[in-house]
Amino acid sequence: MASAKSVLTFFVGVIVLHIVTYYFAGIIAQVGMGARQYYPPSPNALSFLRDPMSSYVQSLIIPAQALRGLLFAVVLYPFRRRIMELGQYLGGLSVTAMILLVGEVASAGGIIERFVYYTPIPSGFVVITFFEILIYTLLFGQLLLYWEKTFNGAYYAR
């Protein structure tokens, strides 16, 4: 049975690492991949996207990402020992696969359903967001395993 400290360490790690890697991948997408062109105030902005610099988005971004991190922690928690047993590389990739494939590709509103149900979305936006999420999930998966080894190593030593 995991101690309360071990569980809390895992949940805090998932939430913090999610927020940090989410912002990092977002900055790469905005600055390095050209995602900025699809957001207001750009004349090419997609009508369903809000201006990320608006006070509305800024007031909700951290709480929304903390909630997403908490939900990821709830889903990943039952599998954490197995993920760690896979080792740094494969364990991190398993986290990447779970979030990327289930959360982005196969989910309701994910890439597959966008092609079926949404009016046309510029392919550049789809490609940029896919690579943004790929960067995010690769970083998140690897850093989560590092976090667990560093701060929860005693739990896995049993």
C-alpha positions as CSV (number, residue, x, y, z in Angstrom):
1,M,0.0,0.0,0.0
2,A,1.3,3.4,-1.0
3,S,1.8,6.0,1.7
4,A,-0.1,9.3,1.6
5,K,3.2,11.0,1.0
6,S,4.0,8.8,-2.0
7,V,0.5,9.4,-3.5
8,L,0.7,13.1,-2.9
9,T,4.2,13.3,-4.4
10,F,2.9,11.5,-7.5
11,F,-0.1,13.8,-7.9
12,V,1.9,17.0,-7.3
13,G,4.5,15.8,-9.8
14,V,1.9,15.0,-12.5
15,I,0.2,18.4,-12.0
16,V,3.4,20.5,-12.0
17,L,5.1,18.6,-14.8
18,H,1.9,18.8,-16.9
19,I,1.7,22.6,-16.5
20,V,5.4,23.2,-17.2
21,T,5.6,20.9,-20.3
22,Y,2.3,22.3,-21.6
23,Y,3.6,25.8,-21.5
24,F,7.0,24.8,-22.9
25,A,5.4,23.0,-25.9
26,G,2.9,25.9,-26.4
27,I,5.7,28.4,-26.6
28,I,7.5,26.2,-29.2
29,A,4.3,25.9,-31.2
30,Q,3.6,29.7,-31.0
31,V,7.0,31.0,-31.6
32,G,8.8,28.2,-33.5
33,M,6.1,26.5,-35.5
34,G,3.8,29.4,-36.4
35,A,0.7,28.5,-34.4
36,R,0.3,32.2,-33.6
37,Q,-1.2,32.7,-37.0
38,Y,-4.3,30.7,-36.1
39,Y,-5.1,32.7,-32.9
40,P,-6.7,36.1,-32.5
41,P,-5.7,38.9,-33.2
42,S,-4.2,37.4,-36.4
43,P,-6.3,38.0,-39.5
44,N,-6.0,34.3,-40.2
45,A,-7.4,33.3,-36.8
46,L,-9.8,30.4,-36.6
47,S,-13.2,31.6,-35.5
48,F,-13.5,29.1,-32.6
49,L,-10.2,30.1,-30.9
50,R,-9.9,32.7,-28.2
51,D,-7.0,35.2,-28.0
52,P,-4.6,33.5,-25.6
53,M,-3.6,36.9,-24.2
54,S,-7.1,37.9,-23.3
55,S,-7.9,38.4,-19.6
56,Y,-10.5,35.6,-19.9
57,V,-8.0,33.0,-21.1
58,Q,-5.3,34.2,-18.7
59,S,-7.6,34.0,-15.7
60,L,-8.5,30.3,-16.5
61,I,-5.3,28.9,-18.0
62,I,-3.5,27.8,-14.8
63,P,-6.7,26.4,-13.1
64,A,-7.7,24.6,-16.2
65,Q,-4.2,23.1,-16.7
66,A,-4.1,22.1,-13.0
67,L,-7.4,20.3,-13.4
68,R,-6.1,18.5,-16.5
69,G,-3.0,17.5,-14.6
70,L,-5.1,16.2,-11.7
71,L,-7.2,14.2,-14.2
72,F,-4.1,12.8,-15.8
73,A,-2.8,11.8,-12.3
74,V,-6.1,10.0,-11.5
75,V,-5.9,8.0,-14.8
76,L,-2.2,7.3,-14.5
77,Y,-2.1,6.4,-10.8
78,P,-3.3,2.8,-11.1
79,F,-0.6,2.1,-13.7
80,R,2.3,3.9,-12.1
81,R,4.2,0.9,-10.8
82,R,4.0,-0.8,-14.2
83,I,5.0,2.3,-16.0
84,M,8.1,2.5,-13.7
85,E,8.9,-1.2,-14.3
86,L,9.1,-0.5,-18.0
87,G,12.1,1.8,-17.3
88,Q,12.8,5.4,-18.2
89,Y,12.6,5.2,-22.0
90,L,9.7,2.7,-22.4
91,G,7.8,3.9,-19.4
92,G,8.0,7.5,-20.6
93,L,6.9,6.4,-24.0
94,S,3.9,4.5,-22.6
95,V,2.8,7.8,-20.9
96,T,3.3,9.6,-24.2
97,A,1.2,7.0,-26.0
98,M,-1.6,7.0,-23.5
99,I,-2.0,10.8,-23.5
100,L,-1.3,11.4,-27.2
101,L,-3.3,8.5,-28.7
102,V,-6.2,8.3,-26.2
103,G,-6.3,12.0,-25.4
104,E,-5.7,13.6,-28.8
105,V,-6.0,11.2,-31.6
106,A,-8.9,8.9,-30.6
107,S,-10.8,11.1,-28.1
108,A,-14.2,12.7,-28.8
109,G,-13.2,15.9,-30.5
110,G,-9.8,14.5,-31.3
111,I,-8.0,14.4,-34.6
112,I,-10.1,11.6,-36.1
113,E,-13.4,13.2,-35.2
114,R,-12.3,16.6,-36.4
115,F,-11.9,15.2,-39.9
116,V,-15.3,13.6,-39.8
117,Y,-17.5,16.1,-38.0
118,Y,-15.8,19.5,-38.1
119,T,-15.9,22.0,-41.0
120,P,-12.5,22.1,-42.6
121,I,-9.7,23.1,-40.3
122,P,-6.5,24.3,-42.0
123,S,-4.2,21.3,-42.3
124,G,-1.3,23.5,-41.0
125,F,-3.2,24.0,-37.7
126,V,-3.8,20.2,-37.4
127,V,-0.1,19.4,-38.1
128,I,1.2,22.1,-35.7
129,T,-1.1,21.1,-32.9
130,F,-0.2,17.4,-33.4
131,F,3.5,18.2,-33.1
132,E,2.9,20.5,-30.2
133,I,1.1,17.7,-28.3
134,L,3.8,15.2,-29.4
135,I,6.5,17.5,-27.9
136,Y,4.5,18.0,-24.7
137,T,3.7,14.3,-24.2
138,L,7.3,13.2,-24.9
139,L,8.7,15.7,-22.4
140,F,5.9,15.0,-19.9
141,G,6.4,11.2,-20.0
142,Q,10.2,11.3,-19.6
143,L,10.1,13.9,-16.9
144,L,7.4,12.1,-14.9
145,L,9.6,9.0,-14.7
146,Y,12.5,11.1,-13.6
147,W,10.3,12.8,-11.0
148,E,9.1,9.4,-9.7
149,K,12.6,8.0,-9.5
150,T,13.9,11.1,-7.8
151,F,11.1,11.8,-5.3
152,N,9.3,8.5,-4.9
153,G,12.2,6.0,-5.3
154,A,11.6,4.4,-1.9
155,Y,8.1,3.5,-3.0
156,Y,9.4,1.5,-6.0
157,A,12.2,-0.1,-4.0
158,R,9.8,-2.3,-2.1
